[in-house]
Amino acid sequence: IDARPWDFQAEECALRESIEKFNSRRYDMNKNGDFAPVDNCLQSVLGQRVELPEDFHYSYEMWLEREVFSQPIQWEGLLQNP
C-alpha cells in the first residue's frame, strides 16, 4: 500500500511542536516560565562552594551520629522496585 504523506501530517506536527517545546525549555537562555535549565553535571555541582554555619565543624560529628549512623537501613526496601 502506498503511504500518503498527509495521513501522518498531524502526528508529525504534534511531535515537532513537543520537541520544540522541550528544546526551548531545556536549552534556551530565557528563564521565564515554569521550567529552568538544571545543572546536573556532577563535577560542577560538587565543585560549588557551600556556605556553612560557623558552628558546623563543632556539631558535624554529632549530626553524623544522630542522622546517619544511628538510623537503621531498610535493605529490603532499597532492593524493591518503586
ROVOMI-914389 format. One record per residue: x, y, z of N, C-alpha, C in turn. Coordinates in nm, 3 decimals. Each point is the difference from the previous one (the first is absolute). Layout:
BEGIN
{{X,Y,Z},{X,Y,Z},{X,Y,Z}};
...
***
This chain:
BEGIN
{{0.085,-0.117,0.000},{-0.085,0.117,0.000},{0.089,0.123,0.000}};
{{-0.032,0.093,-0.087},{0.077,0.125,-0.006},{-0.030,0.086,0.121}};
{{0.105,0.053,0.061},{-0.017,0.089,0.114},{-0.035,0.139,-0.051}};
{{-0.098,0.060,0.061},{-0.039,0.136,-0.038},{0.054,0.094,0.108}};
{{0.080,0.097,-0.037},{0.064,0.088,0.099},{-0.100,0.076,0.086}};
{{-0.115,0.034,-0.052},{-0.094,0.079,0.078},{-0.066,-0.081,0.111}};
{{0.012,-0.134,-0.005},{-0.057,-0.083,0.106},{0.072,0.024,0.134}};
{{0.127,0.030,-0.007},{0.079,0.013,0.122},{0.038,0.145,0.030}};
{{-0.053,0.093,-0.074},{0.039,0.139,0.015},{-0.037,0.055,0.138}};
{{-0.117,-0.033,0.052},{-0.043,0.050,0.130},{0.091,-0.054,0.111}};
{{0.033,-0.129,-0.008},{0.087,-0.059,0.101},{0.140,0.060,-0.005}};
{{0.051,0.023,-0.119},{0.132,0.060,-0.014},{0.002,0.143,0.053}};
{{-0.105,0.075,-0.024},{-0.008,0.137,0.052},{-0.005,-0.001,0.152}};
{{-0.077,-0.091,0.058},{-0.008,-0.008,0.146},{0.135,-0.041,0.059}};
{{0.066,-0.095,-0.064},{0.132,-0.042,0.047},{0.101,0.113,-0.011}};
{{0.001,0.071,-0.111},{0.092,0.113,-0.019},{-0.025,0.108,0.106}};
{{-0.126,0.028,0.029},{-0.032,0.100,0.102},{0.049,-0.042,0.137}};
{{-0.018,-0.128,0.033},{0.046,-0.050,0.130},{0.152,0.009,0.011}};
{{0.069,-0.033,-0.107},{0.146,0.006,0.001},{0.047,0.144,0.014}};
{{-0.063,0.091,-0.070},{0.038,0.141,0.010},{-0.026,0.056,0.140}};
{{-0.110,-0.041,0.063},{-0.027,0.043,0.138},{0.108,-0.051,0.093}};
{{0.034,-0.128,-0.014},{0.103,-0.058,0.086},{0.133,0.073,-0.019}};
{{0.040,0.017,-0.126},{0.128,0.066,-0.026},{0.003,0.144,0.051}};
{{-0.110,0.071,-0.015},{0.000,0.138,0.047},{0.003,0.005,0.153}};
{{-0.067,-0.092,0.068},{0.004,-0.004,0.146},{0.138,-0.040,0.049}};
{{0.061,-0.094,-0.068},{0.126,-0.056,0.048},{0.121,0.084,-0.037}};
{{0.001,0.059,-0.119},{0.122,0.061,-0.050},{-0.005,0.150,-0.020}};
{{-0.116,0.061,0.003},{-0.006,0.145,-0.017},{0.055,0.069,0.123}};
{{0.057,0.116,-0.020},{0.054,0.076,0.112},{-0.109,0.079,0.073}};
{{-0.117,0.009,-0.057},{-0.110,0.069,0.068},{-0.048,-0.086,0.114}};
{{0.001,0.056,0.118},{-0.043,-0.077,0.115},{-0.140,0.039,0.042}};
{{-0.074,0.053,-0.094},{-0.140,0.034,0.027},{-0.081,-0.128,-0.011}};
{{-0.094,-0.014,0.090},{-0.085,-0.118,-0.008},{0.022,-0.092,0.118}};
{{-0.065,-0.113,-0.007},{0.005,-0.096,0.111},{0.127,-0.084,0.000}};
{{0.062,-0.017,-0.117},{0.114,-0.089,-0.010},{0.126,0.079,-0.026}};
{{0.103,-0.031,0.076},{0.130,0.064,-0.019},{0.103,-0.110,-0.018}};
{{0.104,0.024,-0.077},{0.104,-0.103,-0.016},{0.062,-0.034,0.134}};
{{0.034,-0.127,0.016},{0.056,-0.050,0.124},{0.143,-0.044,-0.025}};
{{0.088,0.037,0.090},{0.139,-0.045,-0.010},{0.007,-0.139,0.064}};
{{0.014,-0.103,-0.082},{0.007,-0.135,0.054},{0.135,-0.065,-0.029}};
{{0.100,0.082,-0.025},{0.135,-0.051,-0.021},{0.063,-0.022,0.139}};
{{0.042,-0.122,0.026},{0.050,-0.036,0.133},{0.121,0.084,0.040}};
{{0.091,0.025,-0.093},{0.120,0.075,0.036},{-0.032,0.145,0.036}};
{{-0.089,0.064,-0.074},{-0.028,0.139,0.032},{-0.083,0.013,0.127}};
{{-0.089,-0.097,0.025},{-0.080,0.006,0.121},{0.087,-0.024,0.124}};
{{0.087,-0.101,-0.007},{0.086,-0.028,0.115},{0.109,0.105,0.018}};
{{0.032,0.076,-0.104},{0.102,0.102,0.009},{-0.049,0.133,0.053}};
{{-0.131,0.012,0.024},{-0.054,0.127,0.048},{0.031,0.019,0.149}};
{{0.024,0.123,0.036},{0.022,0.034,0.141},{-0.134,0.010,0.071}};
{{-0.008,-0.059,0.116},{-0.122,0.003,0.080},{0.031,0.075,0.129}};
{{-0.082,0.098,0.030},{0.018,0.075,0.124},{-0.056,-0.082,0.116}};
{{0.085,-0.027,0.098},{-0.041,-0.076,0.118},{0.002,0.092,0.121}};
{{-0.083,-0.029,0.098},{0.002,0.081,0.123},{0.136,-0.012,0.070}};
{{0.032,0.099,0.079},{0.130,0.001,0.068},{0.017,-0.118,0.095}};
{{-0.108,-0.045,0.062},{0.009,-0.110,0.096},{-0.013,-0.138,-0.065}};
{{0.002,-0.006,-0.133},{-0.017,-0.127,-0.070},{0.109,-0.101,0.039}};
{{0.123,0.044,0.005},{0.110,-0.091,0.029},{-0.009,-0.058,0.141}};
{{-0.062,0.073,0.091},{-0.011,-0.048,0.138},{-0.114,-0.102,0.015}};
{{-0.105,0.015,-0.077},{-0.115,-0.088,0.016},{-0.010,-0.108,-0.108}};
{{0.096,-0.004,-0.091},{-0.006,-0.094,-0.111},{0.001,-0.145,0.046}};
{{0.087,-0.034,0.094},{0.008,-0.139,0.048},{-0.128,-0.042,0.070}};
{{-0.059,0.089,0.077},{-0.127,-0.033,0.065},{-0.110,-0.020,-0.104}};
{{-0.001,0.084,-0.103},{-0.100,-0.014,-0.106},{0.017,-0.133,-0.074}};
{{0.123,-0.037,-0.031},{0.025,-0.128,-0.065},{-0.052,-0.116,0.084}};
{{0.030,0.002,0.127},{-0.044,-0.108,0.089},{-0.152,-0.007,0.007}};
{{-0.065,0.114,0.014},{-0.145,0.004,0.016},{-0.073,-0.032,-0.130}};
{{0.043,0.059,-0.111},{-0.076,-0.010,-0.125},{0.044,-0.114,-0.092}};
{{0.125,-0.045,0.014},{0.050,-0.100,-0.095},{0.026,-0.134,0.068}};
{{0.086,-0.001,0.100},{0.044,-0.127,0.057},{-0.105,-0.067,0.086}};
{{-0.084,0.076,0.068},{-0.097,-0.062,0.091},{-0.131,-0.038,-0.069}};
{{-0.016,0.031,-0.127},{-0.122,-0.033,-0.073},{0.013,-0.139,-0.061}};
{{-0.100,-0.087,0.023},{0.007,-0.133,-0.061},{-0.023,0.009,-0.151}};
{{0.063,-0.088,-0.074},{-0.013,-0.002,-0.145},{-0.100,-0.109,-0.038}};
{{-0.100,0.036,-0.075},{-0.101,-0.095,-0.047},{0.048,-0.060,-0.133}};
{{0.083,-0.102,0.007},{0.059,-0.057,-0.122},{-0.106,-0.058,-0.092}};
{{-0.103,-0.064,0.054},{-0.104,-0.056,-0.084},{-0.074,0.108,-0.079}};
{{-0.024,0.112,0.064},{-0.066,0.110,-0.068},{0.084,0.060,-0.110}};
{{0.131,0.000,0.016},{0.089,0.052,-0.102},{0.005,-0.090,-0.123}};
{{-0.019,-0.130,0.022},{0.012,-0.095,-0.110},{-0.129,-0.015,-0.080}};
{{-0.112,0.045,0.056},{-0.127,-0.013,-0.071},{-0.014,0.109,-0.105}};
{{-0.071,-0.034,-0.108},{-0.027,0.099,-0.104},{-0.108,0.096,0.047}};
{{0.011,0.128,-0.040},{-0.101,0.099,0.044},{-0.135,-0.024,-0.064}};
***
